[in-house]
Every structure is written in structure tokens, then in C-alpha cells.
Amino acid sequence: RGLGDVYKRQEYRVRDMNDYFQIILAVICTPFALVWIFLAVTKGKKYATYTSSVFAKEFQMRELFCIGFALVPVLHMGSKSRRAKLKIKEIAEIKGRKYAEYYYFILQGAKITYAYTIFLFFMLLSVLAGYVEAVLLGLIFSVLAVMYMDLSLQDKLTERRQEILMDLPQVLSKLTLLVNSGMVLRDAWQRTAITGNRALYIEMQNTSLEIENGIMEADAYRNFADRCSVKEIRKFTSLILQNLQKGNEELAMFLGDMSAEMWEMKKNEVKQKGEKANSRLLLPVFLIFIGILMLILVPVMSGLG
């Protein structure tokens, strides 16, 4: 009987603590919910241009991004910090320098909106259902949502750079052939650029447009290297700039050498990818082998028993 009273008192104490926690959480949650509602209702028209843009359509729930856009200056998450400039530089490779800062603002608004909405939802769930751990879950999922968006951007950047590297040997071969035939570099570049529609070819087309619009040829090639931001591309453009004044003869020789080097690199890259694919198959093959072994051994052991 004495132990029963003790357990009851402990149970009542836990319930009181949970009730006390729910009251505190409700007090904290209320202003957050009111701010969320206020921003969602009043800021929609102000940021309609952003939420209806092509870039915003890449995300879900873009109509609510006005919440994040309104909080960007409050949280000092603008584009002037060193970290922001590095991120904008990465975005410029994917979306272009002209729209990089614009896309960065949309990305920041999306991150804040997702994190705020998820955390608020779990706080309300904790208040209504009395599930204390929901607050911690809300914090974890909010952080994961932000990390997922950063990782998605990084994956797109990595994929683009790999695509450029895979296309570079073929581009170098075409340029070498055209320059060897007597065509000047500018014309060879333009002729090669229109033979594809992947990232590298598109950037070459942009370079041709810059030259046609009056930008110095050397500056256009430098801009091309900045947009691609791949070590091999920088080496390629550096080679072009060094030999731009020397004529096509030396340039063709250097392009040929680099083309052979890049084809060899591409072969090694394909070989490494094949080896990685084979290593990934080892685990499922091993699991299948164990399954077959168990199917054979179980009846045998049962018969012996």
C-alpha cells in the first residue's frame, strides 16, 4: 500500500510537470503562431513577384515564402556576408551570374519558411497532444530541411561540374580539328558551341554571344572560365589566352596535347565509376548468397534432427 501511494504521488507529479510544461510551451508558441499568421496574410502581395517567379516554382509551398522573405532582413541573412557571397558564387555556376543573388534570396526565404513552419507545427502538436518530445523533433526536422536544401544545391553543382568534365575531351577534339584545318579560334569556338546543348556547350554559346556583343575576346574566355569554375576549364582557357597572339599553329598543338590528356582522364573516370558500381553490388550479392545458403541448410538440418 505504501509503495502504491508513492507511485501515485510520482505519477501526479509527472502529470503536473507535463501540464506545467504545456502551459509554458503554449505561452511561447502563441506569439510565434501569431507572427506566422500575420506575415502569411499581410506580406503575400509585397513578395508576389518573388513567389510567382520561375525559380520559386522549383519549391513546394512557395505561396508561404513571403514569411521567410519578411524575416531575411530581421535575421540578418542578406547577401553581404562572406558566407553569402561564396554561396552566390556557387549559385552563379548553375543559374548564371545575372540571377545568382536573386535565386539566393529565394533560397533563403524558402529555408526560413520551411524551418519556421515545421518547428511551429511540432510546437503546436506538443501543446495539443501533450507530446513533450515533439519540440525536439521539430527542431531536428527544421535543421534537416535546411540541410537538405543546401545538399540539393551542392548535388546540382557537382553534377554540372562532372557533366562539363565529361564533355570537355570531345570539345577539345572538335576545336583541335577545326583549328588544324585553318579556322581561327573564334570561328572554331562558335562552330563547336552549336554542336551540343549540355552545360559546357551552352557556356560556350554564351561566350560567343559576349564576343559578338563587343566584349574583348580574352575577357569573354575569362568569363567562361569563371562560369564553369572547373580546374581543367581554367587550364584550358589559360592555354587559349597564352597562345591567342601566337597564331593557330602552336594553339592547335597545345589543344591536341590537352585533348589526349583529357580523354585519358575520362577513361580513368569511367573505369573508377565502374569499379564503384561493382563494389556496391557486392553487398546485395552477399545477402542473396546467405539467403540461398539458408534455404539449403535449413531443410538439411531439419532432416538430421
DRENMI-210255 format. One record per residue: residue in one letter; x, y, z of N, C-alpha, C in turn. Coordinates in pm, whole numbers, padded with zeros to 5 digits, always signed. Layout:
aXYZXYZXYZ...
***
This chain:
r+00082-00121+00000+00000+00000+00000+00086+00126+00000g+00192+00123+00082+00282+00240+00088+00348+00267-00045l+00393+00157-00115+00457+00173-00247+00357+00228-00349g+00231+00182-00338+00128+00231-00429+00107+00380-00415d+00107+00429-00290+00092+00573-00268+00209+00651-00327v+00328+00594-00312+00447+00660-00366+00438+00670-00518y+00400+00559-00585+00388+00560-00731+00282+00658-00778k+00171+00667-00701+00065+00761-00738+00113+00904-00727r+00186+00931-00616+00238+01068-00598+00336+01105-00711q+00420+01006-00750+00514+01031-00860+00441+01054-00991e+00332+00974-01010+00254+00989-01132+00188+01125-01138y+00131+01168-01024+00070+01301-01019+00173+01410-01042r+00293+01389-00989+00399+01488-01005+00440+01500-01152v+00451+01385-01220+00487+01385-01363+00379+01455-01444r+00252+01425-01410+00141+01489-01482+00142+01641-01460d+00170+01681-01335+00177+01824-01307+00289+01891-01385m+00402+01821-01395+00515+01877-01469+00481+01889-01617n+00415+01785-01672+00374+01789-01812+00275+01902-01838d+00179+01917-01745+00082+02026-01759+00151+02162-01751y+00246+02173-01659+00321+02298-01643+00401+02328-01770f+00461+02223-01827+00540+02238-01949+00450+02280-02065q+00332+02218-02074+00239+02252-02182+00194+02398-02173i+00172+02446-02050+00131+02586-02032+00242+02681-02078i+00365+02651-02035+00480+02733-02075+00496+02732-02227l+00484+02611-02284+00501+02597-02428+00390+02670-02504a+00269+02667-02451+00157+02737-02514+00181+02888-02513v+00237+02938-02402+00268+03081-02392+00375+03121-02493i+00476+03033-02510+00584+03062-02606+00534+03048-02749c+00452+02946-02771+00406+02913-02906+00311+03018-02963t+00229+03079-02877+00126+03172-02923+00181+03288-03003p+00282+03362-02955+00333+03473-03037+00397+03427-03168f+00463+03309-03166+00521+03256-03290+00412+03227-03392a+00301+03169-03344+00190+03138-03434+00126+03265-03488l+00112+03367-03402+00051+03493-03445+00138+03565-03547v+00271+03561-03526+00363+03623-03623+00355+03550-03757w+00350+03416-03753+00341+03336-03875+00215+03373-03953i+00102+03379-03883-00026+03413-03947-00023+03555-04003f+00032+03648-03925+00039+03789-03967+00122+03803-04095l+00238+03740-04099+00325+03750-04217+00262+03682-04338a+00198+03566-04316+00136+03494-04427+00021+03573-04489v-00052+03647-04405-00170+03720-04453-00131+03855-04514t-00036+03925-04452-00009+04064-04491+00105+04082-04592k+00197+03985-04603+00316+04003-04687+00307+03935-04823g+00194+03869-04849+00180+03796-04975+00191+03886-05097k+00122+04000-05097+00124+04091-05212+00262+04156-05229k+00325+04188-05117+00455+04256-05125+00559+04169-05197y+00556+04039-05171+00657+03950-05228+00599+03860-05338a+00488+03903-05399+00424+03823-05503+00515+03800-05623t+00599+03900-05654+00692+03886-05767+00789+03771-05745y+00835+03758-05622+00930+03652-05589+00861+03516-05585t+00746+03508-05520+00679+03378-05503+00623+03324-05635s+00601+03411-05733+00549+03367-05862+00657+03352-05968s+00783+03371-05931+00893+03363-06027+00920+03219-06067v+00994+03203-06175+01030+03070-06225+01114+02994-06123f+01204+03065-06057+01291+03000-05959+01212+02948-05839a+01112+03024-05794+01031+02982-05679+00949+02858-05710k+00917+02837-05838+00836+02722-05877+00911+02590-05860e+01041+02597-05835+01118+02476-05808+01085+02417-05671f+01024+02497-05584+00998+02456-05446+00848+02436-05421q+00819+02357-05317+00682+02338-05274+00642+02450-05176m+00512+02477-05166+00457+02576-05072+00515+02715-05094r+00542+02750-05220+00608+02878-05247+00521+02998-05210e+00388+02978-05200+00298+03087-05162+00326+03137-05020l+00387+03051-04938+00418+03088-04799+00557+03148-04783f+00632+03157-04893+00769+03207-04882+00775+03354-04839c+00661+03424-04849+00659+03564-04802+00696+03573-04655i+00671+03465-04580+00709+03461-04437+00861+03468-04426g+00929+03384-04501+01075+03383-04498+01136+03510-04552f+01079+03562-04663+01131+03686-04722+01124+03802-04622a+01015+03809-04547+00999+03917-04450+01099+03904-04335l+01141+03781-04305+01232+03759-04191+01379+03763-04229v+01410+03763-04360+01550+03765-04404+01626+03885-04347p+01576+04011-04361+01649+04124-04302+01649+04122-04149v+01544+04071-04088+01537+04064-03942+01644+03972-03886l+01667+03859-03955+01766+03760-03912+01905+03787-03968h+01920+03899-04040+02049+03939-04098+02106+03828-04188m+02020+03777-04276+02061+03670-04367+02067+03721-04510g+02114+03844-04526+02124+03905-04659+02241+03851-04737s+02276+03919-04845+02378+03870-04938+02514+03938-04921k+02535+04008-04811+02659+04085-04796+02767+04012-04717s+02730+03907-04645+02829+03836-04564+02921+03753-04654r+03034+03710-04596+03131+03632-04672+03073+03497-04714r+02999+03435-04621+02938+03306-04650+02834+03319-04761a+02758+03428-04757+02656+03451-04860+02720+03470-04997k+02831+03542-05002+02898+03566-05130+02952+03436-05190l+03003+03347-05104+03051+03218-05152+02935+03134-05207k+02822+03139-05138+02704+03065-05184+02652+03122-05316i+02651+03255-05327+02606+03320-05451+02698+03283-05567k+02826+03272-05539+02922+03233-05643+02892+03093-05694e+02856+03003-05603+02820+02867-05642+02691+02866-05723i+02595+02945-05678+02466+02952-05749+02486+03008-05889a+02581+03101-05904+02606+03163-06034+02646+03060-06140e+02713+02953-06098+02750+02847-06191+02627+02776-06247i+02524+02763-06163+02404+02688-06204+02302+02778-06272k+02277+02895-06210+02170+02982-06258+02219+03102-06339g+02350+03122-06342+02403+03239-06411+02427+03354-06316r+02530+03433-06347+02568+03543-06258+02457+03648-06245k+02382+03666-06352+02277+03769-06353+02169+03741-06249y+02135+03613-06230+02024+03578-06141+02070+03514-06010a+02200+03508-05986+02251+03436-05869+02202+03496-05738e+02213+03628-05723+02171+03692-05599+02019+03683-05580y+01947+03694-05689+01801+03681-05686+01762+03542-05637y+01826+03438-05691+01796+03300-05651+01837+03276-05506y+01948+03338-05465+01993+03323-05326+01888+03376-05229f+01826+03490-05262+01722+03547-05177+01602+03453-05167i+01564+03393-05280+01452+03298-05280+01488+03175-05197l+01611+03130-05211+01656+03013-05134+01654+03040-04984q+01699+03159-04945+01697+03195-04803+01553+03203-04751g+01465+03263-04829+01325+03271-04790+01263+03133-04775a+01297+03042-04866+01246+02905-04859+01296+02834-04733k+01424+02849-04704+01481+02785-04584+01411+02832-04456i+01398+02964-04442+01336+03020-04322+01190+02975-04311t+01119+02977-04423+00977+02938-04422+00961+02793-04380y+01039+02705-04439+01029+02563-04407+01064+02538-04260a+01175+02596-04216+01220+02573-04079+01119+02628-03978y+01071+02748-04003+00974+02813-03914+00844+02732-03909t+00792+02694-04025+00664+02623-04034+00672+02485-03968i+00779+02413-03994+00795+02279-03936+00805+02287-03784f+00888+02379-03736+00907+02391-03591+00777+02435-03522l+00706+02528-03584+00579+02574-03527+00476+02461-03525f+00473+02381-03630+00379+02269-03635+00404+02171-03520f+00529+02138-03496+00561+02043-03388+00538+02105-03250m+00559+02235-03238+00528+02301-03111+00378+02293-03081l+00296+02321-03182+00150+02311-03165+00109+02167-03134l+00174+02072-03198+00145+01931-03171+00178+01896-03027s+00289+01949-02979+00327+01924-02840+00227+01984-02742v+00177+02105-02773+00079+02171-02685-00054+02095-02684l-00100+02055-02802-00232+01993-02814-00234+01848-02769a-00128+01774-02801-00126+01631-02771-00050+01598-02644g+00016+01696-02587+00094+01670-02466+00217+01586-02493y+00264+01590-02615+00381+01511-02654+00505+01600-02644v+00573+01592-02530+00684+01682-02499+00797+01668-02601e+00824+01545-02642+00937+01520-02732+00917+01582-02870a+00793+01624-02900+00764+01681-03032+00845+01808-03057v+00876+01883-02952+00954+02006-02968+01093+01974-03020l+01155+01871-02961+01288+01829-03007+01283+01777-03149l+01177+01700-03181+01160+01650-03317+01144+01766-03416g+01069+01867-03376+01051+01984-03462+01182+02053-03491l+01265+02066-03388+01397+02129-03407+01482+02046-03502i+01481+01915-03484+01562+01825-03568+01515+01832-03713f+01384+01823-03736+01332+01826-03874+01353+01961-03940s+01351+02068-03863+01377+02201-03918+01520+02211-03969v+01613+02162-03887+01755+02164-03928+01776+02074-04049l+01711+01958-04051+01726+01865-04164+01671+01926-04293a+01562+02001-04283+01504+02065-04402+01601+02165-04463v+01667+02244-04377+01765+02342-04425+01887+02272-04486m+01934+02166-04418+02049+02091-04467+02018+02024-04601y+01895+01974-04614+01856+01907-04739+01861+02005-04857m+01817+02128-04836+01819+02226-04944+01962+02263-04983d+02050+02274-04884+02190+02303-04915+02255+02187-04989l+02226+02064-04944+02284+01946-05009+02230+01928-05151s+02102+01961-05171+02044+01952-05306+02114+02047-05402l+02141+02169-05354+02213+02267-05436+02355+02218-05467q+02420+02161-05366+02556+02110-05384+02558+01993-05482d+02456+01908-05476+02447+01796-05570+02432+01845-05713k+02349+01949-05733+02331+02006-05866+02463+02064-05918l+02536+02129-05829+02664+02189-05867+02765+02081-05905t+02772+01976-05824+02864+01865-05852+02829+01796-05983e+02700+01775-06005+02653+01711-06128+02689+01795-06251r+02674+01926-06238+02706+02015-06350+02856+02010-06380r+02940+02015-06277+03084+02013-06298+03129+01881-06360q+03070+01771-06316+03104+01641-06374+03062+01634-06521e+02946+01691-06551+02898+01693-06690+02993+01773-06778i+03042+01886-06727+03137+01968-06802+03265+01891-06828l+03315+01821-06727+03439+01744-06741+03422+01630-06841m+03306+01567-06841+03282+01456-06933+03273+01503-07077d+03226+01626-07099+03211+01679-07236+03339+01747-07286l+03429+01783-07195+03548+01859-07233+03637+01787-07334p+03665+01657-07320+03751+01591-07420+03696+01600-07562q+03566+01581-07578+03504+01588-07710+03513+01730-07767v+03491+01830-07682+03500+01969-07725+03643+02001-07770l+03741+01955-07694+03880+01980-07729+03916+01913-07862s+03865+01793-07884+03892+01724-08011+03834+01802-08129k+03713+01852-08114+03649+01930-08222+03726+02059-08249l+03764+02129-08139+03840+02253-08156+03974+02227-08224t+04042+02121-08184+04172+02087-08242+04159+02061-08392l+04056+01984-08429+04033+01952-08570+04005+02077-08652l+03922+02166-08600+03886+02287-08675+04003+02384-08685v+04078+02400-08574+04194+02490-08576+04301+02436-08669n+04321+02304-08669+04419+02242-08760+04380+02261-08907s+04251+02273-08933+04205+02291-09071+04223+02435-09119g+04268+02526-09029+04295+02663-09067+04193+02764-09018m+04095+02719-08944+03993+02809-08894+04046+02886-08772v+04014+03014-08764+04058+03093-08649+03981+03047-08526l+04038+03072-08407+03982+03019-08283+03838+03065-08260r+03811+03193-08287+03676+03246-08261+03571+03170-08341d+03600+03145-08470+03505+03073-08555+03496+02926-08515a+03611+02867-08480+03612+02727-08436+03531+02711-08308w+03546+02807-08220+03471+02807-08093+03321+02811-08119q+03281+02902-08206+03139+02919-08237+03082+02795-08305r+03160+02736-08397+03115+02616-08469+03100+02498-08371t+03192+02488-08276+03186+02379-08178+03070+02399-08080a+03045+02524-08043+02943+02554-07941+02804+02511-07982i+02775+02516-08111+02639+02486-08157+02618+02336-08182t+02717+02254-08151+02704+02109-08176+02645+02034-08057g+02613+02102-07950+02555+02036-07833+02469+02132-07754n+02394+02077-07659+02307+02161-07576+02323+02132-07428r+02436+02071-07391+02464+02048-07249+02537+02169-07192a+02568+02161-07062+02618+02278-06988+02739+02343-07054l+02839+02263-07092+02962+02317-07149+02933+02389-07282y+02851+02329-07365+02818+02389-07495+02739+02518-07476i+02649+02519-07379+02570+02640-07352+02660+02754-07307e+02757+02723-07221+02851+02827-07175+02938+02876-07291m+02973+02787-07382+03050+02829-07500+02965+02920-07589q+02836+02888-07602+02745+02974-07680+02734+03112-07616n+02727+03115-07483+02722+03244-07412+02849+03325-07436t+02962+03256-07441+03089+03324-07469+03089+03383-07610s+03037+03308-07706+03028+03359-07844+02938+03483-07851l+02829+03480-07776+02739+03597-07773+02808+03718-07712e+02888+03696-07607+02961+03807-07545+03057+03870-07645i+03128+03786-07722+03223+03838-07821+03150+03916-07930e+03034+03864-07974+02954+03933-08075+02900+04066-08025n+02877+04074-07892+02823+04197-07833+02931+04300-07798g+03056+04272-07836+03160+04372-07821+03257+04350-07705i+03240+04243-07627+03334+04215-07518+03464+04162-07579m+03577+04205-07523+03707+04159-07570+03714+04007-07564e+03776+03948-07665+03780+03802-07674+03844+03740-07550a+03955+03798-07505+04023+03746-07386+03934+03753-07262d+03863+03865-07247+03772+03880-07132+03657+03780-07139a+03608+03753-07259+03499+03657-07275+03543+03517-07234y+03668+03480-07267+03719+03348-07227+03740+03342-07075r+03781+03452-07016+03795+03455-06869+03659+03439-06802n+03560+03507-06855+03424+03492-06800+03375+03348-06814f+03411+03285-06925+03375+03145-06948+03435+03056-06839a+03561+03080-06805+03627+03002-06701+03562+03025-06564d+03524+03149-06537+03459+03181-06409+03323+03113-06397r+03248+03108-06506+03115+03046-06503+03124+02895-06484c+03223+02835-06545+03237+02689-06533+03301+02649-06400s+03400+02727-06357+03466+02707-06227+03515+02563-06207v+03579+02510-06310+03639+02376-06303+03787+02392-06332k+03871+02321-06258+04015+02338-06270+04064+02313-06414e+04012+02209-06476+04053+02176-06612+04010+02283-06712i+03894+02344-06689+03849+02453-06777+03939+02574-06761r+03980+02604-06639+04071+02717-06616+04205+02693-06687k+04250+02570-06683+04374+02536-06753+04357+02553-06903f+04242+02510-06953+04209+02521-07095+04206+02667-07140t+04135+02752-07065+04126+02894-07103+04259+02965-07085s+04336+02925-06984+04469+02983-06966+04558+02953-07086l+04546+02830-07137+04621+02790-07257+04580+02875-07377i+04449+02899-07390+04399+02981-07501+04451+03123-07491l+04445+03181-07371+04488+03319-07352+04638+03336-07380q+04718+03236-07341+04862+03244-07363+04898+03238-07511n+04817+03162-07587+04851+03141-07728+04764+03221-07825l+04681+03311-07769+04589+03387-07852+04663+03474-07954q+04777+03525-07914+04852+03615-08002+04956+03543-08088k+04973+03412-08066+05081+03340-08135+05036+03271-08263g+04907+03271-08289+04859+03205-08411+04807+03065-08384n+04750+03005-08487+04681+02878-08474+04774+02757-08465e+04898+02771-08513+04986+02655-08521+05019+02600-08383e+05070+02686-08293+05103+02641-08158+04978+02608-08079l+04872+02683-08102+04747+02659-08030+04693+02521-08062a+04698+02482-08190+04648+02350-08230+04729+02239-08163m+04859+02259-08151+04945+02158-08088+04910+02144-07939f+04894+02257-07871+04861+02253-07729+04721+02195-07706l+04627+02231-07792+04492+02176-07781+04492+02025-07801g+04573+01979-07896+04584+01836-07921+04638+01762-07801d+04743+01819-07739+04802+01756-07619+04701+01751-07505m+04630+01861-07485+04533+01864-07376+04415+01772-07405s+04378+01761-07532+04269+01671-07570+04305+01527-07536a+04427+01486-07569+04472+01350-07537+04473+01327-07386e+04519+01430-07313+04523+01420-07166+04383+01405-07108m+04287+01483-07159+04150+01479-07107+04079+01349-07144w+04109+01293-07262+04050+01164-07298+04099+01055-07204e+04228+01062-07169+04283+00964-07075+04219+00979-06938m+04198+01104-06896+04133+01129-06768+03989+01077-06770k+03920+01096-06881+03782+01049-06893+03777+00896-06885k+03872+00828-06949+03877+00682-06941+03895+00635-06797n+03985+00702-06725+04008+00666-06584+03884+00691-06499e+03814+00801-06528+03693+00835-06453+03585+00730-06476v+03567+00689-06601+03467+00585-06633+03505+00454-06567k+03634+00422-06567+03682+00299-06504+03655+00301-06354q+03681+00415-06289+03657+00427-06145+03509+00414-06112k+03423+00472-06197+03279+00460-06175+03233+00316-06188g+03292+00243-06282+03259+00102-06298+03301+00020-06177e+03419+00051-06122+03467-00020-06003+03378+00010-05883k+03334+00136-05870+03244+00170-05759+03111+00099-05772a+03061+00089-05896+02934+00020-05918+02947-00128-05882n+03061-00190-05917+03082-00331-05883+03090-00353-05733s+03157-00259-05662+03169-00272-05517+03034-00258-05448r+02946-00174-05504+02813-00158-05447+02727-00283-05466l+02759-00359-05569+02682-00481-05595+02723-00597-05503l+02838-00583-05438+02887-00693-05354+02792-00723-05238l+02740-00620-05173+02652-00641-05058+02523-00713-05095p+02447-00668-05199+02326-00745-05234+02355-00887-05279v+02469-00907-05350+02506-01043-05392+02536-01129-05270f+02605-01072-05172+02638-01145-05050+02510-01182-04973l+02414-01088-04966+02288-01115-04896+02208-01224-04968i+02208-01220-05101+02139-01324-05178+02203-01461-05155f+02337-01462-05149+02410-01587-05123+02374-01645-04986i+02366-01558-04884+02329-01604-04750+02187-01660-04750g+02096-01591-04822+01957-01638-04830+01948-01775-04893i+02021-01796-05005+02020-01926-05072+02080-02033-04982l+02189-01996-04912+02255-02090-04820+02160-02134-04709m+02082-02039-04656+01986-02072-04550+01875-02162-04604l+01829-02137-04728+01726-02221-04788+01774-02366-04805i+01902-02381-04828+01957-02517-04845+01982-02583-04711l+02040-02507-04615+02082-02566-04488+01967-02597-04395v+01863-02512-04396+01751-02533-04302+01684-02669-04323p+01647-02709-04447+01587-02842-04463+01683-02956-04428v+01813-02934-04460+01912-03037-04428+01922-03056-04278m+01931-02945-04203+01942-02954-04057+01815-03013-03996s+01699-02979-04054+01571-03032-04005+01566-03184-04027g+01618-03232-04141+01620-03376-04168+01710-03449-04074l+01825-03387-04042+01918-03450-03949+01860-03458-03808g+01779-03354-03776+01716-03352-03644+01612-03461-03631
***
